[in-house]
Amino acid sequence: MRIFLDPGHGGVDCGAVGNVHLEKDLTLLWTRFIDWRIAHQEGSATQVTRDSDMFVPLSDRVKMANSGGFDPDCFVSIHCNSNDGPPAEGFEIFHFPSSSGGRELATLINDRWPHLPNRGVKTANYAVLRETKCPAVLIELGFINNPREERRLTDVSFMHDAVEAIVEGIFKFCYGRR
């Protein structure tokens, strides 16, 4: 299996801002855990759009995933959500509306998500979903501007369970397509 991982934001693009953390830092941390679990524990091939705090334009993220050398089975972009209204909470996962593979991957990850609330599988016209050639999903792990969710996003036990859910969904998707 070949999995392309995309920690959202980076460098000058901090993404959403929590009380203590920046989205770009948490997405990189989570992606490192997912990458380690897939590549080092399972022995599958991974590639990431960034492995440090650097800015990678959306078009370059798509080009990296679509380049012929790696040919990923799926693309997974990791993000933290934010809102302007009353505190919101929950996990949600997006796929491009016409991507049946993206919908299947999103559903397999969503069905394994171990925590509530779960805001479910949704569609979006995000560039990384629309323009990647392989099935792609964008995961919103939780609302970084909700203090309770921000703490949960850095809790080791929560991270362990959530990373397992993400990896199990990815593997179920990839093995089911072979």
Secondary structure, DSSP 4 states (H G I P E B T S, - for coil): -EEEEEE--BTTB--SB-SS-BHHHHHHHHHHHHHIIIIIIS--EEEES-SSS----HHHHHHHHHSTTT--SEEEEEEEE--SSS----EEEEE-TT-HHHHHHHHHHHHH--SS-EEEEEE---HHHHS-SS-EEEEEEEETTSHHHHHHTT-HHHHHHHHHHHHHHHHHHHHHT-
